[in-house]
Amino acid sequence: MQFLITGGAGFIGSHLARHLESQGKVTILDNLSSGREVNLKGSTCRLLKGSVLDSRLLDEALTGMTHVFHLAAMVSVPESVAHPARCHETNVEGTRQVLEAAGRAGVKRVVLASSCAIYGNEPSMPKNESLPSAPASPYAESKLAAEKLCASARIPAVSLRFFNVYGPRQDPQGPYAAAVPKLLEAALAGLPLPIHGDGQQTRDFVFVEDVVSALRQAALHPDMNGIYNVASGESTSILQLAQTILTVTRSRSPMEHLPARPADVRFSSASIARLQATGWRPSFPLIKGLSRMLEKN
Ligand SMILES: NC(=O)c1ccc[n+]([C@@H]2O[C@H](COP(=O)([O-])OP(=O)(O)OC[C@H]3O[C@@H](n4cnc5c(N)ncnc54)[C@H](O)[C@@H]3O)[C@@H](O)[C@H]2O)c1
């Protein structure tokens, strides 16, 4: 098997790359806009530096490939609010180009990294894949458009809606950093834990190794098609997350409330029944995943 991972130098992509190395040849196409070469240190993957918007490079990257994992994207909701046109270009046009090039190359399947942001503030809980979408940001709109492109592609394409993924090598720095690495870093440094809004907003935090096993299964399982949630099945408030991080790190840092972030979804809780019906199971409850992250960071 030969795997192409777009965005493979990023957080999730680099975990996937290391996992797939033992099962076939892995090529990564990444423009290193948010990904880092150091994430691939010690790996045997071939790295092509460039954009999924470069169709010549895509054709080169896809030569001989059997499976494509399309993870390259602008990944931050606040960044998409600040730069909606750039978000559309990378996430929608980028997906269109990847699907077209994958069709020309005759790959067996494409797996798209989609997002729970598509559910937005639609009130039903838990979120299952047949609920109507309610995208509340340019990022969510772009992922919905990318899923539609997958559904109408001329090659098989599966969309995985990741909930809040966390794990080792996740970047705690910068204005768009995710909650888990940011809170963990603050707790370890004895600094105040930044909580946006009242902290009652809920998320489903899913450990990156569980996401990697879902990606692999979506590429190789003979009967998978359409859209699947990828989550732990447990809903946690940001305040509960902060408290668990204080416990795991034995930190006595205080919590500091900051203004709510633009376009932030209020409540998020996932149904994982559809993916579980294919045999996939999450292996990392929050406390186990956080402990593993502490060991490996
Ligand atoms: N981390 C999460 O909680 C989460 C949740 C839902 C969905 N996702 C999706 O999973 C995927 C991976 O996210 P991540 O958390 O690893 O983020 P990341 O920023 O670490 O990875 C994205 C990668 O894409 C690369 N990239 C961006 N634009 C590119 C382009 N035009 N051409 C080539 N490469 C490009 C970046 O350099 C980076 O390596 C994304 O599609 C994201 O939308 C992530």
The ligand as an SDF file (V2000), in Angstrom:
LIG
                    3D

 44 48  0  0  0  0  0  0  0  0999 V2000
   -7.2170   19.1870   15.9790 N   0  0  0  0  0  0  0  0  0  0  0  0
   -8.5330   19.0830   16.0600 C   0  0  0  0  0  0  0  0  0  0  0  0
   -9.1160   19.0930   17.1480 O   0  0  0  0  0  0  0  0  0  0  0  0
   -9.3740   18.9420   14.8040 C   0  0  0  0  0  0  0  0  0  0  0  0
  -10.7750   18.8700   14.9460 C   0  0  0  0  0  0  0  0  0  0  0  0
  -11.5560   18.7520   13.8000 C   0  0  0  0  0  0  0  0  0  0  0  0
  -10.9760   18.6580   12.5530 C   0  0  0  0  0  0  0  0  0  0  0  0
   -9.6030   18.7390   12.4470 N   0  0  0  0  0  0  0  0  0  0  0  0
   -9.0130   18.6640   11.0990 C   0  0  0  0  0  0  0  0  0  0  0  0
   -7.9190   17.7360   11.1150 O   0  0  0  0  0  0  0  0  0  0  0  0
   -6.9440   18.1580   10.1740 C   0  0  0  0  0  0  0  0  0  0  0  0
   -5.5630   18.2130   10.8330 C   0  0  0  0  0  0  0  0  0  0  0  0
   -5.6050   19.1670   11.8870 O   0  0  0  0  0  0  0  0  0  0  0  0
   -4.4210   19.3630   12.9600 P   0  0  0  0  0  0  0  0  0  0  0  0
   -5.0570   19.5970   14.2780 O   0  0  0  0  0  0  0  0  0  0  0  0
   -3.4210   18.2830   12.8090 O   0  0  0  0  0  0  0  0  0  0  0  0
   -3.8230   20.7770   12.4970 O   0  0  0  0  0  0  0  0  0  0  0  0
   -2.3700   21.1930   11.9860 P   0  0  0  0  0  0  0  0  0  0  0  0
   -2.4280   22.6720   11.7490 O   0  0  0  0  0  0  0  0  0  0  0  0
   -1.3350   20.6800   12.9050 O   0  0  0  0  0  0  0  0  0  0  0  0
   -2.2920   20.4100   10.5930 O   0  0  0  0  0  0  0  0  0  0  0  0
   -2.6990   20.9600    9.3500 C   0  0  0  0  0  0  0  0  0  0  0  0
   -1.5590   20.7380    8.3810 C   0  0  0  0  0  0  0  0  0  0  0  0
   -1.9450   21.1860    7.0700 O   0  0  0  0  0  0  0  0  0  0  0  0
   -0.8540   21.8800    6.5080 C   0  0  0  0  0  0  0  0  0  0  0  0
   -1.3900   22.7650    5.4750 N   0  0  0  0  0  0  0  0  0  0  0  0
   -2.2050   23.8550    5.6290 C   0  0  0  0  0  0  0  0  0  0  0  0
   -2.4980   24.3820    4.4330 N   0  0  0  0  0  0  0  0  0  0  0  0
   -1.8830   23.6170    3.4960 C   0  0  0  0  0  0  0  0  0  0  0  0
   -1.8120   23.6490    2.0810 C   0  0  0  0  0  0  0  0  0  0  0  0
   -2.4440   24.5980    1.3640 N   0  0  0  0  0  0  0  0  0  0  0  0
   -1.0950   22.7000    1.4290 N   0  0  0  0  0  0  0  0  0  0  0  0
   -0.4380   21.7410    2.1400 C   0  0  0  0  0  0  0  0  0  0  0  0
   -0.4530   21.6590    3.4840 N   0  0  0  0  0  0  0  0  0  0  0  0
   -1.1720   22.5870    4.1490 C   0  0  0  0  0  0  0  0  0  0  0  0
   -0.2050   22.6120    7.6790 C   0  0  0  0  0  0  0  0  0  0  0  0
    1.1250   23.0220    7.4350 O   0  0  0  0  0  0  0  0  0  0  0  0
   -0.3010   21.5430    8.7560 C   0  0  0  0  0  0  0  0  0  0  0  0
    0.8240   20.6710    8.7330 O   0  0  0  0  0  0  0  0  0  0  0  0
   -7.4320   19.5010    9.6150 C   0  0  0  0  0  0  0  0  0  0  0  0
   -8.0850   19.2560    8.3920 O   0  0  0  0  0  0  0  0  0  0  0  0
   -8.4140   19.9830   10.6560 C   0  0  0  0  0  0  0  0  0  0  0  0
   -9.3920   20.8510   10.1130 O   0  0  0  0  0  0  0  0  0  0  0  0
   -8.7890   18.8850   13.5400 C   0  0  0  0  0  0  0  0  0  0  0  0
  1  2  1  0
  2  3  2  0
  2  4  1  0
  4  5  1  0
  4 44  2  0
  5  6  2  0
  6  7  1  0
  7  8  2  0
  8  9  1  0
  8 44  1  0
  9 10  1  0
  9 42  1  0
 10 11  1  0
 11 12  1  0
 11 40  1  0
 12 13  1  0
 13 14  1  0
 14 15  2  0
 14 16  1  0
 14 17  1  0
 17 18  1  0
 18 19  2  0
 18 20  1  0
 18 21  1  0
 21 22  1  0
 22 23  1  0
 23 24  1  0
 23 38  1  0
 24 25  1  0
 25 26  1  0
 25 36  1  0
 26 27  1  0
 26 35  1  0
 27 28  2  0
 28 29  1  0
 29 30  1  0
 29 35  2  0
 30 31  1  0
 30 32  2  0
 32 33  1  0
 33 34  2  0
 34 35  1  0
 36 37  1  0
 36 38  1  0
 38 39  1  0
 40 41  1  0
 40 42  1  0
 42 43  1  0
M  CHG  2   8   1  16  -1
M  END
$$$$
